[in-house]
Amino acid sequence: MAGDEDAGGYVALSRFEVRAGWEEAVATAFRDRPHLVEHAPGFRRLDVLRPAAKPAEFWLLTYWTDEQAFREWHRGHGRVEAHRGMPAGLKLIPGSAELLDLEHVTS
């Protein structure tokens, strides 16, 4: 195999939409994030995406060796620490947050 990205595993797709006016502050927060999740056991990669036609919507794809590694990070203090860089007062569109479990087949 060419690398960890080709090894299969688990992907968590988190999707949410921010209220109007918060788009660039959130994008900047992701660009300037402290990279804490990279130290979590089983973590492989994070991609942050936005649909071109809907810039207030964010899609986070986190790649893990397995679902258990993600679940342990997600319910632990690591997730809370990793989100501290988000803008104070950030408001999401109610009902927009979604978490999907995906199997990573290949890259």
C-alpha positions as CSV (number, residue, x, y, z in Angstrom):
1,M,0.0,0.0,0.0
2,A,1.1,3.5,-0.7
3,G,0.4,4.8,2.8
4,D,-2.0,5.0,5.7
5,E,-4.6,6.8,3.5
6,D,-5.0,3.6,1.4
7,A,-5.3,1.3,4.4
8,G,-9.1,1.5,4.9
9,G,-10.5,2.5,8.2
10,Y,-13.2,4.8,9.5
11,V,-14.3,8.3,8.5
12,A,-16.5,10.6,10.5
13,L,-18.3,13.2,8.4
14,S,-19.5,16.1,10.5
15,R,-21.7,18.6,8.7
16,F,-23.1,21.9,10.1
17,E,-24.2,25.3,8.9
18,V,-23.3,28.6,10.7
19,R,-25.6,31.7,10.8
20,A,-25.0,34.4,8.3
21,G,-21.9,36.5,9.0
22,W,-20.0,33.7,10.7
23,E,-18.7,32.0,7.5
24,E,-15.2,33.6,7.3
25,A,-14.6,33.6,11.1
26,V,-15.2,29.9,11.2
27,A,-13.1,29.2,8.1
28,T,-10.2,31.2,9.6
29,A,-10.6,29.3,12.9
30,F,-10.2,26.0,11.0
31,R,-7.2,27.3,9.1
32,D,-5.5,28.6,12.3
33,R,-6.6,25.7,14.5
34,P,-4.1,24.3,17.1
35,H,-3.9,20.8,15.4
36,L,-4.7,19.0,18.7
37,V,-6.6,16.2,17.1
38,E,-3.5,15.1,15.3
39,H,-2.2,13.8,18.6
40,A,-5.2,11.5,19.2
41,P,-4.6,7.8,19.0
42,G,-5.8,6.4,15.7
43,F,-6.2,9.8,14.0
44,R,-5.0,10.0,10.4
45,R,-6.2,13.1,8.7
46,L,-8.7,16.0,8.7
47,D,-10.2,17.7,5.7
48,V,-12.4,20.8,6.1
49,L,-14.7,21.5,3.1
50,R,-17.5,24.0,2.2
51,P,-19.9,23.6,-0.8
52,A,-19.0,26.4,-3.2
53,A,-22.7,27.3,-3.5
54,K,-23.3,27.3,0.3
55,P,-20.3,28.8,2.1
56,A,-22.0,28.8,5.5
57,E,-22.0,25.0,5.5
58,F,-18.9,23.1,6.7
59,W,-18.1,19.5,6.2
60,L,-15.4,18.0,8.4
61,L,-14.0,14.6,7.3
62,T,-11.8,13.0,10.0
63,Y,-10.0,9.8,9.0
64,W,-9.2,7.3,11.7
65,T,-7.8,3.8,11.9
66,D,-11.1,2.6,13.3
67,E,-14.4,3.8,14.7
68,Q,-13.4,3.0,18.3
69,A,-10.5,5.5,18.1
70,F,-12.9,8.2,16.9
71,R,-15.5,7.4,19.6
72,E,-12.9,7.6,22.3
73,W,-11.6,11.0,21.1
74,H,-15.2,12.3,20.5
75,R,-16.5,11.5,24.0
76,G,-13.2,12.6,25.7
77,H,-11.8,15.9,26.6
78,G,-9.8,16.0,23.4
79,R,-12.8,17.0,21.3
80,V,-13.6,19.9,23.7
81,E,-10.0,21.1,23.7
82,A,-9.8,20.9,19.9
83,H,-12.9,23.1,19.5
84,R,-11.7,25.9,21.8
85,G,-10.4,27.9,18.8
86,M,-13.9,28.4,17.4
87,P,-15.2,32.0,17.6
88,A,-16.9,33.0,20.8
89,G,-20.6,33.3,20.4
90,L,-20.7,31.1,17.3
91,K,-24.3,30.2,16.4
92,L,-25.2,27.2,14.2
93,I,-28.4,26.9,12.2
94,P,-30.7,24.8,14.4
95,G,-31.0,21.2,13.1
96,S,-28.1,21.6,10.7
97,A,-25.5,19.5,12.6
98,E,-25.1,15.9,11.4
99,L,-22.6,13.2,12.0
100,L,-22.3,10.3,9.5
101,D,-20.2,7.2,10.0
102,L,-18.4,6.1,6.8
103,E,-16.1,3.3,5.9
104,H,-12.9,4.4,4.2
105,V,-12.4,2.1,1.3
106,T,-9.5,3.7,-0.5
107,S,-8.0,7.1,-1.6
